[in-house]
Amino acid sequence: MVLVLAAISAYSSAGAQGALSTGGLGYPPGQTSARSEGAGGSLADFDALSLVSPAAIAGVGASALFFQYSPELRRVTVGSNTARTTTARFPLVSGVLPVGQHWTLALSSSTFLDRSYQTSAQRREAVGSTLDSTDVTEENKVLGAINDVRLAMGWARSQTFRLGFGGHVFTGSNRVTVSEVFPDSSKFLSTTQNDRISYAGFAASVGLEYHPSSKIAFALAGRKGGELRAEEADTLIGTGHIPDHYSASVSYTGISGATLAARAAHDSWSSLSSLSSTGIQAFDGWDMSAGAEVTGPRLLQRIIFVRAGARHRTLPFGFNGQKVSETSLMAGLGAPLARDRASIDFTFQRAARSADASVKETGYIFSFGLRVTP
């Protein structure tokens, strides 16, 4: 009974979790760097520090280590009731190393789906043979994520054409805790039930960039997913497939000191619907973004980069049978450090999520990215 209850909680709907973005297997941060996020995600296919296109690492130029921290402040409104939560994420860490004159190697790890939440509800319950009635607080807590570990190789014969290939291992777990807490511990014993669900899967990706001139560039990227397995202890409880991903981007640098970009991507999230016999519902979705990066003012003899952009996408898992859409406005800054041997990026993102008129969710995400050249 304990394990069944915990497993059901792990696949409960967004309504039970009290948030639109953490339904099903979790929220997709996007696997993009703070720099790319500042331009709405439109630079992701050209950005070596984002885990979208393996071709992008061929243009990195020098070895680099990258780390990102992205906390989110979330507000959920249901009618006249409002709840606020905070989620700390470390969505991306990456290392890039040029190998020879034309090849570049990268090993990266990013958050594919983040599923960290906690809910608490109080009810009146009859307990014992005398059917005494008492208040009981039921707490449900899930901590965990599915992570994407990628080993990629990029090749660039010249500045005109870049090609890349990647192998992906998807791994992670959800730790589920269900507790019933009674106010009077002298009469009733509180209970805690724990469970853990682990995930494992594989995928392969390819990307290419074409720069026909110094002012315009095009990029294509794709990922083909393999099987994703969910296990409880040593027992297989569900299988699905890593969603296929395809994206296309264009960037324009014909304006002095500015880069304009637009991106369209499609994710086959519905391939995750078969992962659970309890019937999690996933929807295929488009991810559209546009943005700009411009050279800003100088501060302490350093050039400050200013970024802004917008993004609209469909989240993987629905609410009451309806798709959840997310519209984000983003702005960010970037600056070189230590004589260009390091750089720091900061992005602020306001994400509005909705499925129907009854529930609204707003996420405020702060992304801090640090790149260091050893």
JOZI-V323823 format. One record per run of one state. SS is the DSSP state (A for helix, B for strand, O for the rest). FROM is the first residue (numbers start at 1). LEN is the number of residues. If there is no record, write none. Layout:
SS|FROM|LEN / SS|FROM|LEN
This chain:
O|1|1 / A|2|9 / O|11|3 / A|14|4 / O|18|9 / B|27|1 / O|28|6 / A|34|5 / O|39|5 / A|44|3 / O|47|7 / A|54|6 / O|60|4 / B|64|15 / O|79|2 / B|81|7 / O|88|4 / B|92|8 / O|100|3 / B|103|12 / O|115|2 / B|117|11 / O|128|4 / B|132|25 / O|157|4 / B|161|22 / O|183|8 / B|191|20 / O|211|5 / B|216|17 / O|233|2 / B|235|7 / O|242|3 / B|245|8 / O|253|5 / B|258|10 / O|268|1 / A|269|7 / O|276|6 / B|282|1 / O|283|2 / B|285|15 / O|300|2 / B|302|13 / O|315|2 / B|317|1 / O|318|1 / B|319|1 / O|320|2 / B|322|1 / O|323|2 / B|325|13 / O|338|4 / B|342|15 / O|357|2 / B|359|14 / O|373|2
